[in-house]
Every structure is written in structure tokens, then in C-alpha cells.
Amino acid sequence: MKKSTISPWSWIKLQAHRALAKGGWYQFAFYAILVVLLLGIISLGFSFAKECKWAIIDYQADGPVSAAFYHLFTNGGENKLGNMPDLGWLITIIGVMLVAVLTSLFTNSFDKLAQRYLAGETHYKVKNHVAVFGYHEMLPGLLKQLYSSGYDCYFIIQTNKVEKARNELARVLTKPQMNKIILQEGDISSILDLPMMRIQKSREVFILGEDMMLGVDSSHDTAVLQCLENIVDCIPAPAIDEDKVLCHVMFEHHSTFAVFQHTDLNNKVLNKLAFMPFNYYAMWARKVFVNDSLMPEASPYLPLEGKTGVGPDSEDHVHLIVIGMSRMGVAMGMQAAHLGHYPNYVNNPKCKTRITFIDKKVRDEMYHLQGSMDAMFQTASWRYVNAGENDYGYYTERISETPWKYPLKDKDSKSPYKTKTEHLGKDFIDLEWEFINGDVENPAIQDYIKEVAEDVHTRLTIAVCVPNTSHSIAVGLNLPHVVYKKAVQVLVYQPTGDSIVSTLSNSSISGFAPYARIHSFGMKTDAYDLTLVRKLVFAAGSLSSEGAPTLQEMLVADARKQLKKASKSKSAAANMWSNIYNASHMWTKLRSVGSMDGTIPEDMVDILGKTEHVRWNVEQLLTRYRPLLETEQREVILGGDDVKNRYKREERAHLDITSRERLESVDAGVIEYDPDLVKKIPGIYKGLKSLSGDVK
């Protein structure tokens, strides 16, 4: 990685501006240095004049004015002008006035320079730096991670909140780290403010947007996309892919994030940037549920299945209850849908992962999800429960008795994928969705949560995702008592800080810790997990290579290069995200077979391959692909790969979204793909441990 540098003149300017901005003795010292330099220059000038025959001021000159000035600056204590007192007084008065004017001029100039620096209006020539657009509260933590991982470079941060950014960064970063931070005032969506960021000379870009936009309906994503477009317009296309600028873009809305994960970007972007979108809420959900330890107690958060894996013969099933269908709540549900897949479903289709959303406005959010993932709800089982309250009491008294909808089986189902021939096969989705309309304080909902927690075969996780911090704590502390004894964990969304929940979770009464299973999450200052991101990107790149990677390949690999490979083509970027989701599930697979060293027994490869295919089915539906209709399936079988690829490209319809048994009939050529991916896991795991320094 090339060293980040700053030009000598810019370095001098930067140090001078920082000294002036500190004020007090720093500013006084700066003035004193300038006065000494000025007097030194004058002294040298007169010394030069004394020695030069052609000098303007002659030491022996008869002119009284030149002699007066000369003696004033070189030997003011000797009375050479005793016979001209009026001229001496005039020179003294002019000198005092000149010094006063110069002092005022310098003082005002220095104050303006200090103010311009503090306002982020000064610019410096740096290269191989990291450019950051927008200030978000997670930025200090992100910078701290980047510095600790070897990023010894300059960071230019453009924001319209320079003072706030400087104060908050100074509280977190060390003095040497702050010396590498350059703050620039500007609007991230304005192309006029872009040149000062020196994008063409940068090594990496983070487009975060401004913090004030998050959490409300705002123009955050619009501003971020405008910033991306401006960057693309101002930089040339590199000669090789490795020279592309790596560009991380944060989207606020999950729907926007999902679109840019899997929708083809235009060549204008792909030819110039290695594009890596991420979502603040999805990042936190991944941080909570993706546990990269085979001994989960080593992590602050447990995986969905808890401390032990769900084995092939287990009768247990995972259940996530999300209270509050906020953006964070939806992100937690989506992440659980990507990860909640276990081998016992292959042996017992009743062991489905259940995701429950509880909210008094759940119907609107349910419609939004069903509209954005229509194929998911036309194939997976789901139910809506109205547990609201009216003048006569609650609508539903026993939630568990509410019937489920089975789109592929119900007689009154209008799903286009329901056919007499069952052309998609049976049991190819191991997920079920539940939407409960009502307040969590509703007795019927409280009874349902208690019933779920008491089920010995349910591994329950509750995520309280109410946006209001105090309300979220109140809900998390007032669940049925059995939850705190039986649940895997209770997660409480705390965007502004985790001090209250941390204190409660670590407290005990007579040796018993009633809230030990409660954990806070979602803090703005701790959102980005650089280590996990690099592990997943690295593993994803390894999954896409030919065969299991060797240890040497692992040791020399670079996660940044893997990201840049994803920008070579449109399909490669989409495949990269599919591999990232696959990599996220890697540790779940290992725990499900009881592996403690990353190895997988040969007799477990087949069942894990079948589990992987079910996981992939759900992933495709979550990313807005759909299965083929019966007539389309026949057309593709007869037409071959060309027709198959056309449906994928134009219709986002995939032939392989079927049961594993049906796949053998419709696309037998890919049947070994899932087992091959499973066989790569031990090599990837060993390589990751080696890169972390855990394997000697």
C-alpha cells in the first residue's frame, strides 16, 4: 500500500494554521518567531548594503534620512543624529505607527487564517489519502479501527458540521491520529466542493452522509447518490482494475441498499470505482448475529442458535421475535432470514426458523415487505395476527391458535407458483414469517411470548427495536420473567449509548443476575465492524475461486483486492454479495456439526450441502429473485443455458429456486455446487485463523 504524503508547503501551512488556531501562547510564539525573522531579514539587508558598492543605502552617505534609518536599525543606542532632533522624533513616531499598523495587520490576518482553518476552509495537497464525505457518529470508531489496522494515512473529511466533527474526533482519537485528520467544510452533494477532496489522488473513499439526516425521512440517500455521481464524473477510468478507487457508500434505507446490492450498475461507475454499498442498520444486525467463533461465549453477542449448534438430529428450531418494526427491526429480521438455516430441517421439515414482528402498525410494514419480496410471500408460510384493542377488549386472545397461510398448499391460495405438479418441489424454504399487530403490553402478546419462551425446543431471541431509547429499555425490562431464564438473549436497541443496559446486565441480586441475558446494541458510535467486514469479504473471495484455497493463498490475499475484483463485471458484483451471505453462514454450519477446529466430517458434507441449497433459495427470494412459473420452467429445460440466463437477466427468475430433489430433474449440472462450497469451508477457516494470528 502506497504511503500517504503531503507536500512540504502544505505541511508548513497545516502546522502554521494549527498553531494559530490554538491561540494563547501558541499564537504569541508564532508572532515572536515572525518578529525575529523580520528583524533578521532587515539586519541582513543592511549588512548586505554596507558591503555592496552599488547599494541603495550607503553607510557613508551624506543623506541624513538614509543614515538615520540605518543607525535606527543597526545601532540605535549611539547618538549619530544629535544635531537633528526633529528628524529623530519623526522617525520614532513613524516607527511606532508602522509597528502598530503591522501588528494589527498581522494579528487580523492570523486571526482570519485561524478562523478559516477552524471553519474547514483551508486546503492542502495530499495524496494516497482516504476521503470521507459526511460526518456520522460512527466515524470516530471507524477511524480508530482503520488506524489500528495499519491505515497510517491522512484522512480528508468533508462535512457541514466541522466544529462538531473536530470536537468529537478529538475525544476518541489520539493526538498523533488527530494530526492526520484534515476537516473540510462543504456540501457532499455539491460538485463545487469536490476538488478540495483530491479524489484522483486518494486511495479509498467513504460516503457516509451527514448524521443529522439519519433516523428520519430525509434526503440522505439522494445526497449520497449525488455525491457518488459527482465523484464518477470527476475521475478518469484507471488502466487496470487494481487501480480503481475503493468506494464504500452508506445507504440509510434498506430498500435502497438492497437495490444497489444486486441491481446492475452502469459501466460508468464500474469502470472507475470498486463499489461497496452498506447499510447502517444491516451492519449492526450482521455484527450481532454473525458470530465468527466456534465457542460463542467468547463473543458479546450469541448467534441465533445460542451457545450450541443445531445438529442434524435436533428437534429444536430458532425463533426471533422483533418488537418494533423500525428500520433496525426490519434489518434484524432480514439478517436472521439470511442466517437461520440448519441441517435438522433437511431431516424434519417442521423445524423451520420463525421470524415474528410485533408492532401496533405492523400491517403497513408487512404490506411493504410483501410488496418488495412478493415471491417470498407467495411461497413461504406466514400469518397475520390482529391483537389490537377496541372498546370490547382485544381482538385475539390466543395468538398461537391463529391459522397460518401456506401459499403452495392452501386451496384458496392465489400464488402463481401453486401447481398440481408441484413443479418447484416440496419443502424448499425453511422460513416462516409472523406479523402481530398490537402493543407488546397486550396480555395476549405477553402470553404468546411466555408460551414461546417455555417451549423446550425453541431457541428464542428477542430484539427490542423501538426507536425511542427509554421506551426500548422499558420494554426490554418488562418481558415475562421466564424470558430472562430461557431465552438465548434479549437485545435492546440503544442508539445513543449502552450505559444503562450494561449496568443492569452486570448487576446481580443475592448472586443471581436477572438481566444477564440482556445486551444493548445499535449504538451509533460503534456501528462499523471493520474486522468482520474484511473476514466476510475475504471468505467470499475465496468461495468464488477454483477449489479450496491453500494456506499460502490465504496469507497473501488482501480483502481490498477481493472487493476490487467484484467490480470487474456486473454479474461479479452480484455474485460477490451472494458469496458474502454464504460466508456469513459458514460458522453456523461448523457449529451445527459440532466442529471445534473448522473441519467437517465427510459424512456431513451432503446434509450441509442440502442446507446450503435451502439457504440459497431464501437468499434469492430476499434479494428479489423469483422461481420460474411452470410454463417458464419447461421452456428453460428445453432451451438450455441461454434461456436460463435470459430469465435470470431480464426477469430476475432463477431455474434453481426449487427443492434439492427437484433440482436433480431440472438442472442436474449444478447439483454438486453446494457440496463443493461446503468442502471449501475448512480451508477458509484455517486461512482466517492464520491471518488473525491464531494458528502458529
KAHUDA-V830832 format. One record per residue. RES is the residue in three letters. BURIAL is + if it has 24 or more other C-alpha atoms within 12 Angstrom, else -. Layout:
BEGIN
RES_BURIAL / RES_BURIAL
END
This chain:
BEGIN
MET_- / LYS_- / LYS_- / SER_+ / THR_+ / ILE_+ / SER_- / PRO_- / TRP_- / SER_- / TRP_- / ILE_- / LYS_- / LEU_+ / GLN_+ / ALA_+ / HIS_+ / ARG_+ / ALA_+ / LEU_+ / ALA_+ / LYS_- / GLY_- / GLY_- / TRP_- / TYR_- / GLN_+ / PHE_- / ALA_- / PHE_+ / TYR_+ / ALA_- / ILE_- / LEU_- / VAL_- / VAL_- / LEU_- / LEU_- / LEU_- / GLY_- / ILE_- / ILE_- / SER_- / LEU_- / GLY_- / PHE_+ / SER_- / PHE_- / ALA_- / LYS_- / GLU_- / CYS_- / LYS_- / TRP_- / ALA_- / ILE_- / ILE_+ / ASP_+ / TYR_+ / GLN_- / ALA_- / ASP_- / GLY_- / PRO_+ / VAL_- / SER_+ / ALA_+ / ALA_+ / PHE_+ / TYR_+ / HIS_+ / LEU_+ / PHE_+ / THR_+ / ASN_- / GLY_- / GLY_- / GLU_- / ASN_- / LYS_- / LEU_+ / GLY_- / ASN_- / MET_- / PRO_- / ASP_- / LEU_- / GLY_+ / TRP_- / LEU_- / ILE_+ / THR_- / ILE_- / ILE_- / GLY_- / VAL_- / MET_- / LEU_- / VAL_- / ALA_- / VAL_- / LEU_- / THR_- / SER_- / LEU_- / PHE_- / THR_- / ASN_- / SER_- / PHE_+ / ASP_+ / LYS_- / LEU_+ / ALA_+ / GLN_- / ARG_+ / TYR_+ / LEU_+ / ALA_+ / GLY_+ / GLU_+ / THR_+ / HIS_+ / TYR_+ / LYS_+ / VAL_+ / LYS_+ / ASN_+ / HIS_+ / VAL_+ / ALA_+ / VAL_+ / PHE_+ / GLY_+ / TYR_+ / HIS_+ / GLU_+ / MET_+ / LEU_+ / PRO_+ / GLY_+ / LEU_+ / LEU_+ / LYS_+ / GLN_+ / LEU_+ / TYR_+ / SER_- / SER_- / GLY_- / TYR_+ / ASP_+ / CYS_+ / TYR_+ / PHE_+ / ILE_+ / ILE_+ / GLN_+ / THR_+ / ASN_+ / LYS_+ / VAL_+ / GLU_- / LYS_+ / ALA_+ / ARG_+ / ASN_- / GLU_- / LEU_+ / ALA_- / ARG_- / VAL_+ / LEU_+ / THR_- / LYS_- / PRO_- / GLN_+ / MET_+ / ASN_- / LYS_+ / ILE_+ / ILE_+ / LEU_+ / GLN_+ / GLU_+ / GLY_+ / ASP_+ / ILE_+ / SER_+ / SER_+ / ILE_- / LEU_- / ASP_+ / LEU_+ / PRO_+ / MET_+ / MET_+ / ARG_+ / ILE_+ / GLN_+ / LYS_+ / SER_+ / ARG_+ / GLU_+ / VAL_+ / PHE_+ / ILE_+ / LEU_+ / GLY_+ / GLU_+ / ASP_+ / MET_- / MET_- / LEU_+ / GLY_+ / VAL_- / ASP_- / SER_- / SER_- / HIS_+ / ASP_+ / THR_+ / ALA_+ / VAL_+ / LEU_+ / GLN_+ / CYS_+ / LEU_+ / GLU_+ / ASN_+ / ILE_+ / VAL_+ / ASP_- / CYS_+ / ILE_+ / PRO_- / ALA_- / PRO_- / ALA_- / ILE_- / ASP_+ / GLU_+ / ASP_+ / LYS_+ / VAL_+ / LEU_+ / CYS_+ / HIS_+ / VAL_+ / MET_+ / PHE_+ / GLU_+ / HIS_+ / HIS_+ / SER_+ / THR_+ / PHE_+ / ALA_+ / VAL_+ / PHE_+ / GLN_+ / HIS_+ / THR_+ / ASP_+ / LEU_+ / ASN_- / ASN_- / LYS_+ / VAL_+ / LEU_+ / ASN_+ / LYS_+ / LEU_+ / ALA_+ / PHE_+ / MET_+ / PRO_+ / PHE_+ / ASN_+ / TYR_+ / TYR_+ / ALA_+ / MET_+ / TRP_+ / ALA_+ / ARG_+ / LYS_+ / VAL_+ / PHE_+ / VAL_+ / ASN_+ / ASP_+ / SER_+ / LEU_+ / MET_+ / PRO_+ / GLU_- / ALA_- / SER_- / PRO_+ / TYR_+ / LEU_+ / PRO_+ / LEU_+ / GLU_+ / GLY_+ / LYS_+ / THR_+ / GLY_+ / VAL_+ / GLY_+ / PRO_+ / ASP_- / SER_+ / GLU_+ / ASP_+ / HIS_+ / VAL_+ / HIS_+ / LEU_+ / ILE_+ / VAL_+ / ILE_+ / GLY_+ / MET_+ / SER_+ / ARG_+ / MET_+ / GLY_+ / VAL_+ / ALA_+ / MET_+ / GLY_+ / MET_+ / GLN_+ / ALA_+ / ALA_+ / HIS_+ / LEU_+ / GLY_+ / HIS_+ / TYR_+ / PRO_+ / ASN_+ / TYR_+ / VAL_+ / ASN_- / ASN_- / PRO_+ / LYS_+ / CYS_+ / LYS_+ / THR_+ / ARG_+ / ILE_+ / THR_+ / PHE_+ / ILE_+ / ASP_+ / LYS_+ / LYS_+ / VAL_+ / ARG_+ / ASP_- / GLU_+ / MET_+ / TYR_- / HIS_- / LEU_+ / GLN_+ / GLY_- / SER_+ / MET_+ / ASP_+ / ALA_+ / MET_+ / PHE_+ / GLN_+ / THR_+ / ALA_+ / SER_+ / TRP_+ / ARG_+ / TYR_+ / VAL_+ / ASN_+ / ALA_+ / GLY_+ / GLU_- / ASN_- / ASP_- / TYR_- / GLY_- / TYR_- / TYR_- / THR_+ / GLU_- / ARG_- / ILE_+ / SER_+ / GLU_- / THR_- / PRO_- / TRP_- / LYS_+ / TYR_+ / PRO_+ / LEU_+ / LYS_+ / ASP_- / LYS_- / ASP_- / SER_- / LYS_- / SER_+ / PRO_+ / TYR_+ / LYS_+ / THR_- / LYS_- / THR_- / GLU_+ / HIS_+ / LEU_+ / GLY_+ / LYS_+ / ASP_+ / PHE_+ / ILE_+ / ASP_+ / LEU_+ / GLU_+ / TRP_+ / GLU_+ / PHE_+ / ILE_+ / ASN_+ / GLY_+ / ASP_+ / VAL_+ / GLU_+ / ASN_+ / PRO_+ / ALA_+ / ILE_+ / GLN_+ / ASP_+ / TYR_+ / ILE_+ / LYS_+ / GLU_+ / VAL_+ / ALA_+ / GLU_- / ASP_- / VAL_- / HIS_- / THR_+ / ARG_+ / LEU_+ / THR_+ / ILE_+ / ALA_+ / VAL_+ / CYS_+ / VAL_+ / PRO_+ / ASN_- / THR_+ / SER_- / HIS_- / SER_+ / ILE_+ / ALA_- / VAL_+ / GLY_+ / LEU_+ / ASN_+ / LEU_+ / PRO_+ / HIS_- / VAL_+ / VAL_+ / TYR_+ / LYS_+ / LYS_+ / ALA_+ / VAL_+ / GLN_+ / VAL_+ / LEU_+ / VAL_+ / TYR_+ / GLN_+ / PRO_+ / THR_+ / GLY_+ / ASP_+ / SER_- / ILE_+ / VAL_+ / SER_- / THR_- / LEU_- / SER_+ / ASN_- / SER_- / SER_- / ILE_- / SER_- / GLY_- / PHE_- / ALA_- / PRO_+ / TYR_+ / ALA_+ / ARG_+ / ILE_+ / HIS_+ / SER_+ / PHE_+ / GLY_+ / MET_+ / LYS_+ / THR_+ / ASP_+ / ALA_+ / TYR_+ / ASP_+ / LEU_+ / THR_- / LEU_+ / VAL_+ / ARG_+ / LYS_+ / LEU_+ / VAL_+ / PHE_+ / ALA_+ / ALA_+ / GLY_+ / SER_+ / LEU_+ / SER_+ / SER_- / GLU_- / GLY_- / ALA_+ / PRO_+ / THR_- / LEU_- / GLN_- / GLU_+ / MET_+ / LEU_- / VAL_- / ALA_+ / ASP_+ / ALA_+ / ARG_+ / LYS_+ / GLN_+ / LEU_+ / LYS_+ / LYS_+ / ALA_+ / SER_+ / LYS_+ / SER_+ / LYS_+ / SER_+ / ALA_+ / ALA_+ / ALA_+ / ASN_+ / MET_+ / TRP_+ / SER_+ / ASN_+ / ILE_+ / TYR_+ / ASN_+ / ALA_+ / SER_+ / HIS_+ / MET_+ / TRP_+ / THR_+ / LYS_+ / LEU_+ / ARG_+ / SER_+ / VAL_+ / GLY_- / SER_+ / MET_+ / ASP_- / GLY_+ / THR_+ / ILE_+ / PRO_- / GLU_- / ASP_- / MET_+ / VAL_+ / ASP_+ / ILE_+ / LEU_+ / GLY_+ / LYS_+ / THR_+ / GLU_+ / HIS_+ / VAL_+ / ARG_+ / TRP_+ / ASN_+ / VAL_+ / GLU_+ / GLN_+ / LEU_+ / LEU_+ / THR_+ / ARG_+ / TYR_+ / ARG_+ / PRO_+ / LEU_+ / LEU_+ / GLU_+ / THR_- / GLU_+ / GLN_+ / ARG_- / GLU_- / VAL_+ / ILE_+ / LEU_- / GLY_- / GLY_- / ASP_- / ASP_- / VAL_- / LYS_+ / ASN_- / ARG_- / TYR_+ / LYS_+ / ARG_- / GLU_- / GLU_- / ARG_+ / ALA_+ / HIS_+ / LEU_+ / ASP_+ / ILE_+ / THR_+ / SER_+ / ARG_+ / GLU_+ / ARG_+ / LEU_+ / GLU_- / SER_- / VAL_+ / ASP_+ / ALA_- / GLY_- / VAL_- / ILE_+ / GLU_- / TYR_+ / ASP_+ / PRO_+ / ASP_+ / LEU_+ / VAL_+ / LYS_+ / LYS_+ / ILE_+ / PRO_+ / GLY_+ / ILE_+ / TYR_+ / LYS_+ / GLY_+ / LEU_+ / LYS_+ / SER_- / LEU_+ / SER_- / GLY_- / ASP_- / VAL_- / LYS_-
END
